């Protein structure tokens, strides 16, 4: 497809993270069960994945299920897990030369979902164009706590000294150690919060919030988000003048 807005092809965010919110409301507003919203949501994952690949994005990281989502009604959790087992297909990844990864604790997932995810990771591991990650049974506080525990264990075993723990060490001990930090974080569905997602990694990300529910967030909405990103000045703690002077 054509770019809907004039996008600067030399300034496409290389790493995009998405909080896909609004599936439930999308369905409820149509008098449908919440599960229909999740089914549409998965269709949209395919659509946005293809478009990101076409635009040259290198890392796309999508929040699919947080550690807190286990508190949802059992039937809804079951639908989400089943969707992951059924809809995670190698085809779209192989067609687009995409590597699939997951961030989060997959040990606690139902065996059929875990098996499908592990197969998909294995089958796509040599693909190079883009890495798509689901964040499934993920939360940032869980990940940071785990990294701290690892550091203490390594120190107690005498492998590292406290002064060896720096930002690089922390980044390398997070689930996301294979990717670059998000340049752009998108949240659909109208809420203005980050919901325990990539707290460390989003230190300098540009945030884009929109009211559109995830199933309706199509290519043109992605283009709007990228166009907004391209109008931002990323300063990384410097002054605007320093950045423009290079
Ligand atoms: C938020 O909508 C969405 C989720 C909790 C689940 C998102 C998961 C998917 C789209 C499935 C991903 C699957 C694959 C195979 C990648 P919500 O239910 O919180 O919506 P609401 O805020 O309107 O209630």
py3Dmol code that shows the C-alpha trace and the ligand (Angstrom):
import py3Dmol

protein = """\
ATOM      1  CA  UNK A   1       0.000   0.000   0.000  1.00  0.00           C
ATOM      2  CA  UNK A   2       0.967   3.671  -0.461  1.00  0.00           C
ATOM      3  CA  UNK A   3       1.958   5.829   2.496  1.00  0.00           C
ATOM      4  CA  UNK A   4      -1.192   7.681   3.469  1.00  0.00           C
ATOM      5  CA  UNK A   5       0.707  10.600   4.923  1.00  0.00           C
ATOM      6  CA  UNK A   6       4.018  11.944   3.674  1.00  0.00           C
ATOM      7  CA  UNK A   7       6.390   9.948   5.825  1.00  0.00           C
ATOM      8  CA  UNK A   8      10.125  10.639   5.941  1.00  0.00           C
ATOM      9  CA  UNK A   9      11.504   7.233   4.974  1.00  0.00           C
ATOM     10  CA  UNK A  10      14.847   8.164   6.556  1.00  0.00           C
ATOM     11  CA  UNK A  11      13.246   8.676   9.960  1.00  0.00           C
ATOM     12  CA  UNK A  12      11.059   5.614  10.503  1.00  0.00           C
ATOM     13  CA  UNK A  13      11.184   4.563  14.185  1.00  0.00           C
ATOM     14  CA  UNK A  14      13.336   1.450  14.257  1.00  0.00           C
ATOM     15  CA  UNK A  15      11.719   0.064  17.385  1.00  0.00           C
ATOM     16  CA  UNK A  16       7.969   0.407  18.043  1.00  0.00           C
ATOM     17  CA  UNK A  17       6.153  -0.869  21.130  1.00  0.00           C
ATOM     18  CA  UNK A  18       2.362  -1.069  21.219  1.00  0.00           C
ATOM     19  CA  UNK A  19      -0.175  -1.368  24.021  1.00  0.00           C
ATOM     20  CA  UNK A  20      -3.118  -2.851  22.099  1.00  0.00           C
ATOM     21  CA  UNK A  21      -6.030  -1.594  24.180  1.00  0.00           C
ATOM     22  CA  UNK A  22      -9.756  -1.432  23.444  1.00  0.00           C
ATOM     23  CA  UNK A  23     -10.614  -4.919  22.153  1.00  0.00           C
ATOM     24  CA  UNK A  24     -13.285  -5.403  24.816  1.00  0.00           C
ATOM     25  CA  UNK A  25     -14.943  -2.024  24.258  1.00  0.00           C
ATOM     26  CA  UNK A  26     -14.823  -2.485  20.483  1.00  0.00           C
ATOM     27  CA  UNK A  27     -16.881  -5.673  20.900  1.00  0.00           C
ATOM     28  CA  UNK A  28     -19.226  -4.385  23.604  1.00  0.00           C
ATOM     29  CA  UNK A  29     -20.160  -1.328  21.528  1.00  0.00           C
ATOM     30  CA  UNK A  30     -21.285  -3.736  18.788  1.00  0.00           C
ATOM     31  CA  UNK A  31     -23.234  -5.939  21.203  1.00  0.00           C
ATOM     32  CA  UNK A  32     -20.688  -8.724  20.724  1.00  0.00           C
ATOM     33  CA  UNK A  33     -18.878 -10.795  23.368  1.00  0.00           C
ATOM     34  CA  UNK A  34     -15.460  -9.453  24.424  1.00  0.00           C
ATOM     35  CA  UNK A  35     -13.832 -12.475  22.780  1.00  0.00           C
ATOM     36  CA  UNK A  36     -14.895 -11.125  19.338  1.00  0.00           C
ATOM     37  CA  UNK A  37     -12.837  -8.047  20.098  1.00  0.00           C
ATOM     38  CA  UNK A  38      -9.791 -10.186  20.812  1.00  0.00           C
ATOM     39  CA  UNK A  39     -10.325 -12.137  17.573  1.00  0.00           C
ATOM     40  CA  UNK A  40     -10.449  -8.859  15.628  1.00  0.00           C
ATOM     41  CA  UNK A  41      -7.437  -7.724  17.637  1.00  0.00           C
ATOM     42  CA  UNK A  42      -5.397 -10.655  16.401  1.00  0.00           C
ATOM     43  CA  UNK A  43      -6.416  -9.911  12.781  1.00  0.00           C
ATOM     44  CA  UNK A  44      -5.093  -6.440  13.347  1.00  0.00           C
ATOM     45  CA  UNK A  45      -1.788  -7.744  14.728  1.00  0.00           C
ATOM     46  CA  UNK A  46      -1.234  -9.323  11.302  1.00  0.00           C
ATOM     47  CA  UNK A  47      -2.169  -6.124   9.476  1.00  0.00           C
ATOM     48  CA  UNK A  48       0.098  -3.864  11.555  1.00  0.00           C
ATOM     49  CA  UNK A  49       2.959  -6.381  11.505  1.00  0.00           C
ATOM     50  CA  UNK A  50       2.948  -6.430   7.685  1.00  0.00           C
ATOM     51  CA  UNK A  51       2.827  -2.664   7.478  1.00  0.00           C
ATOM     52  CA  UNK A  52       5.688  -2.220   9.951  1.00  0.00           C
ATOM     53  CA  UNK A  53       7.769  -4.678   7.913  1.00  0.00           C
ATOM     54  CA  UNK A  54       6.981  -2.758   4.742  1.00  0.00           C
ATOM     55  CA  UNK A  55       8.010   0.540   6.337  1.00  0.00           C
ATOM     56  CA  UNK A  56      11.343  -0.832   7.561  1.00  0.00           C
ATOM     57  CA  UNK A  57      10.690  -1.058  11.307  1.00  0.00           C
ATOM     58  CA  UNK A  58      13.209  -3.435  12.909  1.00  0.00           C
ATOM     59  CA  UNK A  59      11.555  -4.283  16.240  1.00  0.00           C
ATOM     60  CA  UNK A  60       7.821  -4.415  16.932  1.00  0.00           C
ATOM     61  CA  UNK A  61       6.879  -5.341  20.504  1.00  0.00           C
ATOM     62  CA  UNK A  62       3.204  -5.878  21.369  1.00  0.00           C
ATOM     63  CA  UNK A  63       1.644  -6.144  24.819  1.00  0.00           C
ATOM     64  CA  UNK A  64      -0.655  -9.170  24.542  1.00  0.00           C
ATOM     65  CA  UNK A  65      -1.123 -10.311  28.157  1.00  0.00           C
ATOM     66  CA  UNK A  66       0.215  -8.805  31.359  1.00  0.00           C
ATOM     67  CA  UNK A  67       0.922 -10.663  34.584  1.00  0.00           C
ATOM     68  CA  UNK A  68      -2.149  -8.830  35.961  1.00  0.00           C
ATOM     69  CA  UNK A  69      -4.445 -10.080  33.152  1.00  0.00           C
ATOM     70  CA  UNK A  70      -4.749 -13.455  34.958  1.00  0.00           C
ATOM     71  CA  UNK A  71      -7.275 -11.651  37.173  1.00  0.00           C
ATOM     72  CA  UNK A  72      -9.748 -11.367  34.276  1.00  0.00           C
ATOM     73  CA  UNK A  73     -12.744 -13.744  34.083  1.00  0.00           C
ATOM     74  CA  UNK A  74     -11.518 -17.280  33.495  1.00  0.00           C
ATOM     75  CA  UNK A  75     -13.402 -17.631  30.179  1.00  0.00           C
ATOM     76  CA  UNK A  76     -11.711 -14.517  28.753  1.00  0.00           C
ATOM     77  CA  UNK A  77      -8.252 -15.725  29.800  1.00  0.00           C
ATOM     78  CA  UNK A  78      -9.012 -19.042  28.130  1.00  0.00           C
ATOM     79  CA  UNK A  79      -9.999 -17.327  24.863  1.00  0.00           C
ATOM     80  CA  UNK A  80      -6.823 -15.269  24.842  1.00  0.00           C
ATOM     81  CA  UNK A  81      -4.624 -18.320  25.468  1.00  0.00           C
ATOM     82  CA  UNK A  82      -6.460 -20.309  22.805  1.00  0.00           C
ATOM     83  CA  UNK A  83      -6.029 -17.479  20.303  1.00  0.00           C
ATOM     84  CA  UNK A  84      -2.317 -17.508  20.902  1.00  0.00           C
ATOM     85  CA  UNK A  85      -2.128 -21.254  20.362  1.00  0.00           C
ATOM     86  CA  UNK A  86      -4.325 -21.078  17.218  1.00  0.00           C
ATOM     87  CA  UNK A  87      -3.377 -17.821  15.574  1.00  0.00           C
ATOM     88  CA  UNK A  88       0.355 -17.670  16.010  1.00  0.00           C
ATOM     89  CA  UNK A  89       1.197 -18.906  12.528  1.00  0.00           C
ATOM     90  CA  UNK A  90       4.628 -19.133  11.008  1.00  0.00           C
ATOM     91  CA  UNK A  91       3.262 -18.170   7.580  1.00  0.00           C
ATOM     92  CA  UNK A  92       3.083 -14.407   8.051  1.00  0.00           C
ATOM     93  CA  UNK A  93       6.505 -14.441   9.697  1.00  0.00           C
ATOM     94  CA  UNK A  94       8.163 -16.576   7.028  1.00  0.00           C
ATOM     95  CA  UNK A  95       6.554 -14.591   4.194  1.00  0.00           C
ATOM     96  CA  UNK A  96       7.945 -11.351   5.593  1.00  0.00           C
ATOM     97  CA  UNK A  97      11.310 -12.714   6.860  1.00  0.00           C
ATOM     98  CA  UNK A  98      10.285 -11.945  10.464  1.00  0.00           C
ATOM     99  CA  UNK A  99      11.776 -13.456  13.592  1.00  0.00           C
ATOM    100  CA  UNK A 100       9.276 -14.117  16.399  1.00  0.00           C
ATOM    101  CA  UNK A 101      10.164 -13.758  20.069  1.00  0.00           C
ATOM    102  CA  UNK A 102       8.289 -13.408  23.340  1.00  0.00           C
ATOM    103  CA  UNK A 103       9.119 -11.363  26.405  1.00  0.00           C
ATOM    104  CA  UNK A 104       7.594 -12.618  29.657  1.00  0.00           C
ATOM    105  CA  UNK A 105       7.326 -15.780  31.674  1.00  0.00           C
ATOM    106  CA  UNK A 106       6.035 -18.480  29.341  1.00  0.00           C
ATOM    107  CA  UNK A 107       6.474 -21.261  31.914  1.00  0.00           C
ATOM    108  CA  UNK A 108       3.080 -20.409  33.394  1.00  0.00           C
ATOM    109  CA  UNK A 109       1.165 -20.538  30.097  1.00  0.00           C
ATOM    110  CA  UNK A 110      -1.004 -23.500  29.074  1.00  0.00           C
ATOM    111  CA  UNK A 111       1.187 -26.187  27.430  1.00  0.00           C
ATOM    112  CA  UNK A 112      -0.461 -25.808  23.977  1.00  0.00           C
ATOM    113  CA  UNK A 113       0.232 -22.051  23.840  1.00  0.00           C
ATOM    114  CA  UNK A 114       3.769 -22.486  25.143  1.00  0.00           C
ATOM    115  CA  UNK A 115       4.486 -25.249  22.627  1.00  0.00           C
ATOM    116  CA  UNK A 116       3.228 -23.149  19.699  1.00  0.00           C
ATOM    117  CA  UNK A 117       5.282 -20.153  20.805  1.00  0.00           C
ATOM    118  CA  UNK A 118       8.476 -22.182  21.199  1.00  0.00           C
ATOM    119  CA  UNK A 119       7.970 -23.792  17.764  1.00  0.00           C
ATOM    120  CA  UNK A 120       7.369 -20.422  16.167  1.00  0.00           C
ATOM    121  CA  UNK A 121      10.494 -18.957  17.793  1.00  0.00           C
ATOM    122  CA  UNK A 122      12.567 -21.898  16.610  1.00  0.00           C
ATOM    123  CA  UNK A 123      11.174 -21.871  13.030  1.00  0.00           C
ATOM    124  CA  UNK A 124      11.743 -18.151  12.565  1.00  0.00           C
ATOM    125  CA  UNK A 125      14.998 -17.703  14.464  1.00  0.00           C
ATOM    126  CA  UNK A 126      17.124 -17.048  11.358  1.00  0.00           C
ATOM    127  CA  UNK A 127      14.778 -14.470   9.819  1.00  0.00           C
ATOM    128  CA  UNK A 128      16.357 -11.066   9.483  1.00  0.00           C
ATOM    129  CA  UNK A 129      14.036  -8.330   8.278  1.00  0.00           C
ATOM    130  CA  UNK A 130      12.258  -7.529  11.541  1.00  0.00           C
ATOM    131  CA  UNK A 131      11.736  -8.996  15.010  1.00  0.00           C
ATOM    132  CA  UNK A 132       8.159  -9.163  16.274  1.00  0.00           C
ATOM    133  CA  UNK A 133       7.775  -9.841  19.968  1.00  0.00           C
ATOM    134  CA  UNK A 134       4.686 -10.531  21.979  1.00  0.00           C
ATOM    135  CA  UNK A 135       4.749  -9.519  25.623  1.00  0.00           C
ATOM    136  CA  UNK A 136       2.865 -12.436  27.129  1.00  0.00           C
ATOM    137  CA  UNK A 137       2.675 -12.941  30.849  1.00  0.00           C
ATOM    138  CA  UNK A 138       4.926  -9.909  31.039  1.00  0.00           C
ATOM    139  CA  UNK A 139       5.219  -6.982  33.398  1.00  0.00           C
ATOM    140  CA  UNK A 140       8.052  -4.563  33.828  1.00  0.00           C
ATOM    141  CA  UNK A 141       8.214  -4.869  37.613  1.00  0.00           C
ATOM    142  CA  UNK A 142       8.420  -8.670  37.312  1.00  0.00           C
ATOM    143  CA  UNK A 143      11.273  -8.325  34.817  1.00  0.00           C
ATOM    144  CA  UNK A 144      13.191  -5.765  36.906  1.00  0.00           C
ATOM    145  CA  UNK A 145      12.755  -7.816  40.072  1.00  0.00           C
ATOM    146  CA  UNK A 146      14.096 -10.870  38.253  1.00  0.00           C
ATOM    147  CA  UNK A 147      17.107  -8.892  36.992  1.00  0.00           C
ATOM    148  CA  UNK A 148      17.887  -7.747  40.552  1.00  0.00           C
ATOM    149  CA  UNK A 149      17.656 -11.290  41.833  1.00  0.00           C
ATOM    150  CA  UNK A 150      20.044 -12.462  39.082  1.00  0.00           C
ATOM    151  CA  UNK A 151      22.523  -9.716  39.969  1.00  0.00           C
ATOM    152  CA  UNK A 152      22.522 -10.638  43.659  1.00  0.00           C
ATOM    153  CA  UNK A 153      23.018 -14.309  42.784  1.00  0.00           C
ATOM    154  CA  UNK A 154      25.946 -13.496  40.488  1.00  0.00           C
ATOM    155  CA  UNK A 155      27.494 -11.259  43.151  1.00  0.00           C
ATOM    156  CA  UNK A 156      27.054 -13.876  45.857  1.00  0.00           C
ATOM    157  CA  UNK A 157      28.722 -16.428  43.598  1.00  0.00           C
ATOM    158  CA  UNK A 158      31.643 -13.992  43.239  1.00  0.00           C
ATOM    159  CA  UNK A 159      31.177 -13.538  39.463  1.00  0.00           C
ATOM    160  CA  UNK A 160      30.583  -9.775  39.648  1.00  0.00           C
ATOM    161  CA  UNK A 161      31.321  -6.862  41.998  1.00  0.00           C
ATOM    162  CA  UNK A 162      28.622  -4.239  42.805  1.00  0.00           C
ATOM    163  CA  UNK A 163      30.534  -1.714  40.673  1.00  0.00           C
ATOM    164  CA  UNK A 164      30.121  -4.011  37.641  1.00  0.00           C
ATOM    165  CA  UNK A 165      26.384  -3.305  37.732  1.00  0.00           C
ATOM    166  CA  UNK A 166      25.774  -0.445  35.330  1.00  0.00           C
ATOM    167  CA  UNK A 167      23.035   0.465  32.847  1.00  0.00           C
ATOM    168  CA  UNK A 168      24.456  -1.892  30.244  1.00  0.00           C
ATOM    169  CA  UNK A 169      24.420  -4.763  32.765  1.00  0.00           C
ATOM    170  CA  UNK A 170      20.781  -4.075  33.678  1.00  0.00           C
ATOM    171  CA  UNK A 171      19.703  -3.853  30.010  1.00  0.00           C
ATOM    172  CA  UNK A 172      21.446  -7.136  29.281  1.00  0.00           C
ATOM    173  CA  UNK A 173      19.565  -8.857  32.099  1.00  0.00           C
ATOM    174  CA  UNK A 174      16.117  -7.800  30.917  1.00  0.00           C
ATOM    175  CA  UNK A 175      13.831  -9.842  28.673  1.00  0.00           C
ATOM    176  CA  UNK A 176      14.432  -7.331  25.885  1.00  0.00           C
ATOM    177  CA  UNK A 177      18.203  -7.842  25.667  1.00  0.00           C
ATOM    178  CA  UNK A 178      17.954  -8.802  21.967  1.00  0.00           C
ATOM    179  CA  UNK A 179      16.334  -5.534  20.857  1.00  0.00           C
ATOM    180  CA  UNK A 180      16.828  -1.788  20.884  1.00  0.00           C
ATOM    181  CA  UNK A 181      14.754   0.406  23.199  1.00  0.00           C
ATOM    182  CA  UNK A 182      11.449   1.596  21.703  1.00  0.00           C
ATOM    183  CA  UNK A 183      11.741   4.843  19.757  1.00  0.00           C
ATOM    184  CA  UNK A 184       7.960   5.093  19.749  1.00  0.00           C
ATOM    185  CA  UNK A 185       5.393   3.720  22.197  1.00  0.00           C
ATOM    186  CA  UNK A 186       1.806   3.658  20.920  1.00  0.00           C
ATOM    187  CA  UNK A 187      -1.216   3.077  23.154  1.00  0.00           C
ATOM    188  CA  UNK A 188      -4.615   2.690  21.528  1.00  0.00           C
ATOM    189  CA  UNK A 189      -7.990   2.776  23.302  1.00  0.00           C
ATOM    190  CA  UNK A 190      -7.877   6.172  24.989  1.00  0.00           C
ATOM    191  CA  UNK A 191      -6.182   5.420  28.316  1.00  0.00           C
ATOM    192  CA  UNK A 192      -3.204   7.586  29.252  1.00  0.00           C
ATOM    193  CA  UNK A 193      -0.987   5.201  31.173  1.00  0.00           C
ATOM    194  CA  UNK A 194       1.861   2.778  30.629  1.00  0.00           C
ATOM    195  CA  UNK A 195       0.443  -0.189  32.624  1.00  0.00           C
ATOM    196  CA  UNK A 196       3.688  -1.788  33.789  1.00  0.00           C
ATOM    197  CA  UNK A 197       5.087  -2.043  30.240  1.00  0.00           C
ATOM    198  CA  UNK A 198       8.779  -1.592  29.369  1.00  0.00           C
ATOM    199  CA  UNK A 199       9.381   0.943  32.159  1.00  0.00           C
ATOM    200  CA  UNK A 200      13.184   0.833  31.888  1.00  0.00           C
ATOM    201  CA  UNK A 201      13.235   0.600  28.095  1.00  0.00           C
ATOM    202  CA  UNK A 202      10.892   3.565  27.508  1.00  0.00           C
ATOM    203  CA  UNK A 203      13.113   6.057  29.358  1.00  0.00           C
ATOM    204  CA  UNK A 204      13.539   8.096  26.152  1.00  0.00           C
ATOM    205  CA  UNK A 205      10.718   6.783  23.973  1.00  0.00           C
ATOM    206  CA  UNK A 206       8.270   9.147  22.340  1.00  0.00           C
ATOM    207  CA  UNK A 207       4.699   8.399  23.475  1.00  0.00           C
ATOM    208  CA  UNK A 208       1.657   8.438  21.191  1.00  0.00           C
ATOM    209  CA  UNK A 209      -1.827   7.932  22.650  1.00  0.00           C
ATOM    210  CA  UNK A 210      -4.981   7.702  20.548  1.00  0.00           C
ATOM    211  CA  UNK A 211      -8.656   6.972  21.217  1.00  0.00           C
ATOM    212  CA  UNK A 212      -9.018   4.430  18.402  1.00  0.00           C
ATOM    213  CA  UNK A 213      -9.693   0.917  19.679  1.00  0.00           C
ATOM    214  CA  UNK A 214      -7.030  -1.618  18.702  1.00  0.00           C
ATOM    215  CA  UNK A 215      -9.177  -3.565  16.165  1.00  0.00           C
ATOM    216  CA  UNK A 216      -9.758  -0.272  14.289  1.00  0.00           C
ATOM    217  CA  UNK A 217      -6.127   0.900  14.406  1.00  0.00           C
ATOM    218  CA  UNK A 218      -5.221   0.321  10.759  1.00  0.00           C
ATOM    219  CA  UNK A 219      -2.377   1.343   8.464  1.00  0.00           C
ATOM    220  CA  UNK A 220      -3.480   4.990   8.244  1.00  0.00           C
ATOM    221  CA  UNK A 221      -3.501   5.255  12.054  1.00  0.00           C
ATOM    222  CA  UNK A 222      -0.009   3.794  12.215  1.00  0.00           C
ATOM    223  CA  UNK A 223       1.089   6.372   9.653  1.00  0.00           C
ATOM    224  CA  UNK A 224      -0.417   9.148  11.798  1.00  0.00           C
ATOM    225  CA  UNK A 225       1.522   7.893  14.815  1.00  0.00           C
ATOM    226  CA  UNK A 226       4.759   7.783  12.823  1.00  0.00           C
ATOM    227  CA  UNK A 227       4.114  11.245  11.351  1.00  0.00           C
ATOM    228  CA  UNK A 228       3.614  12.584  14.904  1.00  0.00           C
ATOM    229  CA  UNK A 229       6.885  10.917  15.936  1.00  0.00           C
ATOM    230  CA  UNK A 230       8.668  12.547  13.013  1.00  0.00           C
ATOM    231  CA  UNK A 231       7.560  15.981  14.234  1.00  0.00           C
ATOM    232  CA  UNK A 232       9.093  15.460  17.678  1.00  0.00           C
ATOM    233  CA  UNK A 233      12.565  16.607  18.593  1.00  0.00           C
ATOM    234  CA  UNK A 234      14.325  13.867  20.552  1.00  0.00           C
ATOM    235  CA  UNK A 235      16.694  15.588  22.964  1.00  0.00           C
ATOM    236  CA  UNK A 236      17.878  12.780  25.257  1.00  0.00           C
ATOM    237  CA  UNK A 237      18.459  15.318  28.049  1.00  0.00           C
ATOM    238  CA  UNK A 238      20.203  17.901  25.857  1.00  0.00           C
ATOM    239  CA  UNK A 239      18.922  21.360  24.881  1.00  0.00           C
ATOM    240  CA  UNK A 240      17.056  21.867  21.615  1.00  0.00           C
ATOM    241  CA  UNK A 241      19.934  24.037  20.395  1.00  0.00           C
ATOM    242  CA  UNK A 242      22.509  21.343  21.051  1.00  0.00           C
ATOM    243  CA  UNK A 243      20.420  18.851  19.092  1.00  0.00           C
ATOM    244  CA  UNK A 244      19.936  21.108  16.038  1.00  0.00           C
ATOM    245  CA  UNK A 245      23.636  22.009  15.936  1.00  0.00           C
ATOM    246  CA  UNK A 246      24.439  18.278  15.999  1.00  0.00           C
TER     247      UNK A 246
END
"""
ligand_1 = """\
24
LIG
C -6.640 -5.072 25.518
O -8.014 -4.918 25.281
C -6.159 -6.248 24.840
C -5.710 -7.375 25.465
C -5.657 -7.544 26.934
C -5.259 -8.523 24.693
C -4.538 -8.214 23.436
C -4.212 -9.487 22.818
C -4.340 -9.782 21.525
C -4.792 -8.821 20.499
C -3.987 -11.168 21.120
C -2.556 -11.242 20.664
C -2.329 -12.546 20.047
C -1.326 -12.846 19.197
C -1.316 -14.160 18.522
C -0.224 -11.908 18.911
P -9.005 -4.937 26.525
O -9.612 -6.279 26.616
O -8.302 -4.470 27.752
O -10.045 -3.888 26.026
P -10.927 -2.923 26.920
O -9.976 -1.963 27.587
O -11.783 -2.252 25.898
O -11.705 -3.757 27.873
"""
view = py3Dmol.view(width=600, height=400)
view.addModel(protein, "pdb")
view.setStyle({"model": 0}, {"cartoon": {"style": "trace"}})
view.addModel(ligand_1, "xyz")
view.setStyle({"model": 1}, {"stick": {}})
view.zoomTo()
view.show()
